[in-house]
Amino acid sequence: MKKYFLIVLPLLLVAEAFSQSPELPQSKAVLVMNDGNRIENVQLWQLRPGVLEYEKNGNLHDAGIDEIKFITTEQVKWFFDSTGVLRKTF
């Protein structure tokens, strides 16, 4: 039994490390940065304190939430409030 535990635990940790956060929009998005740049056709991946990870062209990137003006998807516009919580507008 101990042997199975030693095999399964690392697999679960790896699966969690490479999984998308369920609270983030699942559709493609556009990041509009405070400096005016637009990062298009991204998949939001994970939200950590102060950092948003996103996937573009098969590669993971990150951006500080203080650098992001807003995020748009086809239906919703998202923004970070003053506490760093992701909020949506319709």
Contacts in CASP RR format, 6 or more apart in sequence:
PFRMAT RR
TARGET T0000
AUTHOR 0000-0000-0000
METHOD contacts of the structure
MODEL  1
MKKYFLIVLPLLLVAEAFSQSPELPQSKAVLVMNDGNRIENVQLWQLRPG
VLEYEKNGNLHDAGIDEIKFITTEQVKWFFDSTGVLRKTF
20 26 0 8 1.000
20 43 0 8 1.000
20 44 0 8 1.000
20 45 0 8 1.000
20 46 0 8 1.000
21 44 0 8 1.000
21 45 0 8 1.000
21 46 0 8 1.000
21 47 0 8 1.000
23 47 0 8 1.000
23 86 0 8 1.000
24 44 0 8 1.000
24 45 0 8 1.000
24 46 0 8 1.000
24 47 0 8 1.000
24 86 0 8 1.000
25 44 0 8 1.000
25 71 0 8 1.000
25 73 0 8 1.000
25 76 0 8 1.000
25 78 0 8 1.000
27 73 0 8 1.000
27 74 0 8 1.000
27 75 0 8 1.000
28 41 0 8 1.000
28 42 0 8 1.000
28 43 0 8 1.000
28 73 0 8 1.000
28 74 0 8 1.000
29 42 0 8 1.000
29 43 0 8 1.000
29 44 0 8 1.000
29 54 0 8 1.000
29 71 0 8 1.000
29 72 0 8 1.000
29 73 0 8 1.000
29 78 0 8 1.000
30 38 0 8 1.000
30 39 0 8 1.000
30 40 0 8 1.000
30 41 0 8 1.000
30 42 0 8 1.000
30 71 0 8 1.000
30 72 0 8 1.000
30 73 0 8 1.000
31 38 0 8 1.000
31 39 0 8 1.000
31 42 0 8 1.000
31 52 0 8 1.000
31 54 0 8 1.000
31 63 0 8 1.000
31 68 0 8 1.000
31 71 0 8 1.000
32 38 0 8 1.000
32 68 0 8 1.000
32 69 0 8 1.000
32 70 0 8 1.000
32 71 0 8 1.000
32 72 0 8 1.000
33 39 0 8 1.000
33 63 0 8 1.000
33 67 0 8 1.000
33 68 0 8 1.000
33 69 0 8 1.000
34 66 0 8 1.000
34 67 0 8 1.000
34 68 0 8 1.000
34 69 0 8 1.000
35 67 0 8 1.000
36 69 0 8 1.000
39 54 0 8 1.000
39 56 0 8 1.000
39 63 0 8 1.000
41 56 0 8 1.000
42 54 0 8 1.000
42 55 0 8 1.000
42 56 0 8 1.000
43 54 0 8 1.000
43 55 0 8 1.000
43 56 0 8 1.000
44 52 0 8 1.000
44 53 0 8 1.000
44 54 0 8 1.000
44 71 0 8 1.000
45 53 0 8 1.000
45 54 0 8 1.000
45 55 0 8 1.000
45 60 0 8 1.000
46 52 0 8 1.000
46 53 0 8 1.000
47 53 0 8 1.000
47 86 0 8 1.000
50 64 0 8 1.000
50 65 0 8 1.000
50 66 0 8 1.000
50 84 0 8 1.000
51 62 0 8 1.000
51 63 0 8 1.000
51 64 0 8 1.000
51 65 0 8 1.000
52 62 0 8 1.000
52 63 0 8 1.000
52 64 0 8 1.000
52 65 0 8 1.000
52 68 0 8 1.000
53 60 0 8 1.000
53 61 0 8 1.000
53 62 0 8 1.000
54 60 0 8 1.000
54 61 0 8 1.000
54 62 0 8 1.000
54 63 0 8 1.000
55 61 0 8 1.000
65 80 0 8 1.000
65 84 0 8 1.000
66 80 0 8 1.000
68 80 0 8 1.000
69 79 0 8 1.000
70 77 0 8 1.000
70 78 0 8 1.000
70 79 0 8 1.000
71 77 0 8 1.000
71 78 0 8 1.000
71 79 0 8 1.000
71 86 0 8 1.000
72 78 0 8 1.000
75 90 0 8 1.000
76 88 0 8 1.000
76 89 0 8 1.000
76 90 0 8 1.000
77 88 0 8 1.000
77 89 0 8 1.000
77 90 0 8 1.000
78 86 0 8 1.000
78 87 0 8 1.000
78 88 0 8 1.000
78 89 0 8 1.000
79 86 0 8 1.000
79 87 0 8 1.000
79 88 0 8 1.000
79 89 0 8 1.000
80 86 0 8 1.000
80 87 0 8 1.000
81 87 0 8 1.000
END
